[in-house]
Amino acid sequence: MLGSLRLFGAICLIVGLWLTPASAERRIALVVGNSDYQHVGKLANPRNDAEDLSRHLESLGFEVMGGTDLDRRSLVEQLIKFGRAAGSADVALFFYAGHGIQVGGQNYLVPVDAMVEYEAEADISLVSLSGVLQQMERGSETNLIFLDACRNNPFADELARSENRSAQSISKGLGRVQSGSGTFIAFATQPDAVASDGQGRNSPFTGALLKHMSVPGQSISDLMIEVRNDVMASTGGKQVPWDSSSLTGRFEFAAQRQQSASRQAPPVASADSEKDAYQQAVEVGSCGALEAFVRRYPDSFYADLAKERSGAACAAPTAKQVASAASTATSVRSAVREGTCERGPFDVDYCASSVLKPSKAIRYEPSMMFDGNRATAWVEGDKQDGLNETVTMHFGKRRSLAGFEIINGYDKTESIWKANSRVKSLEATTSDGQTLTVHLQDVRGASRVDFSPAISTEWLELRIKDVYRGAKYKDTAISELYPVFAE
């Protein structure tokens, strides 16, 4: 009998281990929504936002703590509890909806019992965002922060009555945040700007998060692109969510659903799918795209047509193409001699056709595009708008390029961003002679340009064809630029 019980226990243990993946990560979240303020204007949606997001995160495997309408003592107690839990967690998430202000360049969350009549009272009455970051960085490898807290300054009237001259350092909205490795921070709108509380049950930002957070296999970067587009659409472009990432790995809220290989039926190519694939190959027009179609659909009605087109596409380059490539190579060599090429991440060399001369200690070299700092920028050195000035990324070998990420303009502050010109359209050229036109929206923050399908190339040249003119300066700037490889 004892032996049978031991055998039964062993079987239960094995089954338990089989049902619980050894790699399962521990996810914790602190969710706070403050609506019912005692001394300043109440907010309609933060309580709803916190309650709805808490349920959503629980369905995604998070242990959720926190609450709604927390005074300072309760908020601090929750942060201490959260910090201790973060010490043994793999992923720590903090969400805050409510009033938030920026004082002297520091961001603060506003408890429901807060009252600030003088700037010096901020540290006493409010809770600093830097304190939240300290709690999160006690052990968790991945830290995620979502701040739906960029409303108008709720203490503006009190500060005005106090005639506190130093209150000028209290800014609207929240400011940029410096964080350690492994942290992702998302704001409901861009730094130093004000976000809407919304008219429905949820704010525009939280509503978009709830809509897109559960998409299987979606990275957090792709999530924010969807959120940003939704919020811009719902606010008429007045509110543009902003994020800052120092993550060292890919994070997904919902893992990609896997199907058993034995249950997957082999794909059967229909006439329509063959036609669509052929049309895509023709649109790309490259030798590789047409040959790939023939390999995939050797018996297709369109195979002979693709072979005929590939004959021309795969032929030796024309004299014009050779001259163009030689001209590009010459400009690259010239850029190297002039010292405008610099080695960036992924062993990529960044070269610029011109660079604005430094102003005191402020520099504008190509390295400003890969320093991870939105407050610096490459600025072209042309006397006019920088039309036909180029930035070229050299990969050192043929790579599969899926696109690139760009922070357009001089994104140090909103006023500086508006004062300088931003790129409106680019001509993108690759080493195999492909050229396409890229149009950029005139918005602050990160944007991504995708090549579909990915392009095999040794370099990518981006030539400025049109600009959004700056309100004060003609100089055209790019704050950050990174290739996105498909490998």
N, C-alpha and C positions, 0 to 999 in steps of 0.2 A: 504494500500500500504506500509506504514512504517513497519507494522507488518510483511509483507511478506519479505521485505528486511532484517529485523532483523533475521527472520527464515533462509533465504538463507545464511546470513553471519555466523550464528551459524553452519549450515551444512558444509560450506566451512572450518570453523575452525576445526570441528571434523574430516573431511576428511584429512586436512593437518596434524593434529596430528597423524592420523592413518598411513599416508604415511611416516612420519618422525619418526623413532624409538627414544624413549626418551633416550635410552642408547647410541645413536650415539656419537662417540668420535670425537673430533677435532684433526686432524692430520696436522702438518705443517712440511715443509722441506726447508732447505737451501742447494742448490746444486751449487757447484762451479767447473769449469773446466778451468785450466790455461794451455794454449798451447803456445801462442805467446809471449815468453819472450824477453825482450829488451836487456839484458846484458849477458844472459847465453843461453845455448842450448835450442832450441825449442823442444816441444814434439808433436808428431803427434796425439795422441788419446784423451787426457783429454777433449778437446772441444766436441768431439763426445760422449764420455762417459757421460758428464754432460747433453748434450741435450737429449740423448736417455733415460737416467735415469729419467730426469724431466718428460718426457711424460709418462713413465711407472708409476711413483709415482702418477701423476695426475689421471691415470686410477684406482689407488688403493685408491682414496679418500684423497690424500694429497693436501694441499695448498702449492704450490711450489714458492719459491723466489730464488734469486741468479743471476747467469749469468756466462759468460765465459770471460777469459782474463781480470780479475779484477786486477787493481793496488791496492796499499795498502789502499789508501783513500776509494776506492769503496768497497773493502773487509770489511773494518771496518764499513762503513755505512750499509752494508748488515747484518753484525753481530749484530749491534745495533737494527736494524729493527727486526731481527730474535729473539733476546732476549726479546724484548717487546711482540712479538707474543707468545713466549713460556710461558709467564706468565699466559695466559688463555687457553693454549693447553693441551690436554691429552697426546699426543705423539709428540715429537720433533725429527727430523732426520737431521743430518748433513752429507753431502757427499762432499768429496774433492778429486779431481784428479789433479795432477800436481807435481811440485817439492816440496819436504819436507826434512828437515834436523834435526839432533839432535845436540844440543849444550849444553855441560855441563849437560847432562842428561835431558834437556828440549826439547820438540818437537816444531818445528816451520813450518808453512806453508809459501810458498814463493810467494808473489805477482809478477805480470809480470814486474814491474818496479824496483824490488829489486836488490841491489848490496851490497855485504858484503865482505869487504877486511880485516876486523879485527873482532875478536870474539865479542868485546864489542859493535859492531854495530848491533848485531842480534836483540835485543829488539826494536831498532829504525826502522830497515828496514823490518823486518819480522812480522808475526802475530803468537802469541803463541797458541798452542792447549789448554793450560790451560785457556786462555781467552775465547775460544769457549765453553769449559765446563761450565764456570761461567755463560755465557749467557743462556745456555740450562737449567741450574738448577734453573732458576728463578721461576719456577712454574710447568712445565710439569712433570708428574709422570713417564713417560717412555721416556728415552733418548737413541737414536740410533746414532752411529757414524761409518761411513765407510770411511776409508782412503786408497785411491789408490795413495799413495804419497811416495813410498819408493824407488825412483830412486837414482842414484849416486849423491854425493854432487856436486851441480853445481858451487860452489865457490872454488873448490879445487885449481885451477890454480891461482886465485887471492890471496888466502891465502898463497900459496907457494911463490908468488912473494913478498908479504909483509913481508916475513920472520918472521911471527908472531908465536913465540914459543908456545903460549897458544892455538894455533889453533889445537893442538893435541886432545883437548877435543871435537872437532867437529867430530862426528862419522858418519859412513854410515848408511843409513836406519833410521827408527824411533825406539824409545825406548818404554818400557812399560809405561802404564799410570795408575795412581791412581785416581779412580773416586768414587763418592758417590753412595748411594743406588739407584737402578732403572736405571742404565746405562749399555748399551751394546756397546762395542767398537770392531770393526773388522778392521784388517790390511790386506793389500794385500799379505803380507808375514810376516814371523816371525820377532820378534824384532832384531834389529841390522843387518838386512839382506836387500838386494836390490831386488826390483821387476822389472819385465819387462813391457815396454810400449806396447809390442805386435806388430804384423805385420798386423793385420786386421783393421777393423773399430774401434774395442774396445780393451781395454787391456784384458788379460786373466781373471783378477779378476772381472772387471765390466761386461764383457761378460757373465761370469758364474752367476753373480747376476741377470742380465736381464733374463737369461734362467730359473732360478728357483724361482724367487721372487713371482710369481703369483700362485704358486701351492696352491689350496684350503686346508685349515686346517693344513698347515705345520708350525711348530713352527720355530722361528728364529734359534734355536740351530740345528734343522734338516736341515734348509736352509744352514747353514754354513758348515755342513758335506758334502752336495752335492757340494757346491762351492769349498770347499777344494779339493775334489776328482777330480773335473773337472780341476782345475788349476794345480794340481800335474800332471795330465795326459797330459795336453797341454804343460807343461814346462819340461817334463821328470823328475819330482821330484825336480827340482832346486828351485821352488817357492812353499812354503807351507803357505797358509793363516792362520792367527792366530786371536783368539778373546779372549776377557775378558768380563765376565758378572757379574753384581751384580743386575740383574733384580729380582724383587720380585713377578712376575707373568708371565704367559704365554703370548707371543705376536705372532700374526699371521699377515702377510701382507694381505692375502686374507682369509676371513672366510670360514669355511667349508660350502659347498652348502647343503642346507636342502631341502628335498623333503617332500611333503605332505604324511602323513601316509596312507591316503585313496587312494593315487595313486600308492603306492608301492605294487607290486604283491608279494604274499608270495613266498619265495624261494622253489623251487622244487629240491629235491636231485636227481641227475642223478647217473647212475652206476659209471661213472668216478669220480664224486665228492666223492662218498662213498669209492671208492678204494683209492683215494688220502688221504682221512681222515684216513682210516685204516692204510695205510702205514706210515703216520705221527705218529699215536699212537704207532705203532710198533717201529719206530725209537726212540721215547722218551722212551718207554719201562716201564714206571712207572705204578703203580697200578691205580693212578688217571687218567692218560691219556687213558688207556684202558677202564676203567669204564665210562669215559665221552663219549667215542665213542659209547658204548652200549646204554647209555641213549639217545644219539642224533639219532642213527640209530637202533632202537630196531628190526625192520623188515628187516634189511639189510642181504644180503648173507654173509657178513663178521662178523655179530654179534656173531655167535657161535664160530668162530675162536678167536674173541677178548675175549670172556668169558673164553675160554680155556687158553689163554695166561695170562689173569688177575688172574687166579687161582694161578699161580706160582708167579706172580709179587706181589700179595696181601698177600702172605703167610708170616708167621712169619720170621723175619730175621735169617739168618744162623749164626752159631757160629763165622765164619770169619767176617761177617758184624758187629756182636756185639763187637767182639774184636777190630775192626777198630774204631768203634764209641767210645769205651772206651779209646782207645789210644788217639784219638783226644781230648776227654774230659780231659784226664790227662794232655796233653800238654797245654790246655787252662788254667787249674788250676795252672800249673807250671808258665805260663806266668803271671797270676795274682799275684802270690807270688813274682815274680821277678820285678813287677812294670812296665811291658810292655803292659798293657792294659789301654786304656784311653777312656772316654766317648766322643763321637762325635755328630754331628747333627743327627736328626731323632731318638734320643735315641739309637744310635748304638754304641756298644763297639768295638773299634779297638784293636786287639791284634797282636803283632809281636813276632816271635820265637826268634829274636835277634835284638839288636840295637847297632849301632856303638857308641863308646864312644865319648862324646862331645869334640869338639876342641875349646878351649877357651870359647867364649860365644855362639858358634854355636852348636845346639842340633839336634838330629836326631830321636826323639821319634815318635811313631805312630801319635801323635797329629799334626805332620807336614803335614800329608796327608789330613787333613780336616780344615786347617787354612785359606783356600782361597787365599793362597800366593804361587805362582809358584816358588818363590825364596827360599823356604824352602823345605825339603824333608825328608822322612823316608829313612834311609840307614841301610841295614842289617849289623850285626856284625861279620859275618863269615870272616875267614882269607883269604879265596879264593874268588870265584865268587858269593857266596851266593846261590848256587844250593841247592834245597830242603828247603831253608828258607821260612817261611810262613807269610802271613798276613791274619788274620781271622776277619771278621765283624760279630758280634753277634747282632741279632735283638731283643732279649728279648722275642719273641713270633714268631709263624709261620707267615710269610709274603709272599706275592706273589711278587717274584723278577723277574723283566723284564730284568735285566742286570746290568751293572755298567759302570761308566765313570772313565777314568784314564788319568793322565798326566804322561807319562813314563819318567824316568830319573830325574836327578837333573837339573831342567829347569831354573836355575837362570840366566845364560847367555849361549850363544851358545858354548863358549869355555869350560865352566864348564860341560855343558850337554855332550859334546863329551869326556871330560876327564874321566868321570865316566861311569860305565857299566849301560846298560838299559835292561829291561826285554824283551826277545825275545819270549818265550812261557811260559804259565802258565798251571798248572793243577788245575781246579776249581772243588771243591767238596762241596756238599750240605748235610744237616742234614739227608736226606732220602737215602744217599748212592750213589746218582748220581755223576758221574765224567765225565768231558769233558775237552778237551785240547783247549786252547785259544792261538792263534798266534797274536802278536802285530807287527805293522810296526815300523820301526826305524825312526820315525819322531817326531819333537817337537810339543807340543800343545796337546789339548784334543782329546781323542779318546773314542768311545763308543762301548761297547760289548753288543749285544742284545741276550737274550735267547728267542727262539721261539719254543714252547709257553713259557710263564712265568713259573717259578719254585716255588713251595710252599716249603719254607724251613725256619728253625730257624737261620741258619748261613750260611756263605759262606767262605770257605777257599781257598786262592790262593797260590799255591806252585810254586816257581820258578823252572822251568825245564831247561831253556836255556837262555842265555844272549847275547846281543851285547856287546862285550868287550870294555871297556873304553880305550881311547888312553893313559891315564896316570895312572889311578887307577883301582883296581879290584872291588871296592865297587859298589854294585848294588843299585839303588835308585828309589823311586817313589815319585813324587812331590805332586800329589793330587789323591784321590780315593774316589768315592762316589757310594753307591748303588742306583739303579733306581728301584723304586717299581711300580707295575702295579695298585695298588689301587688308 
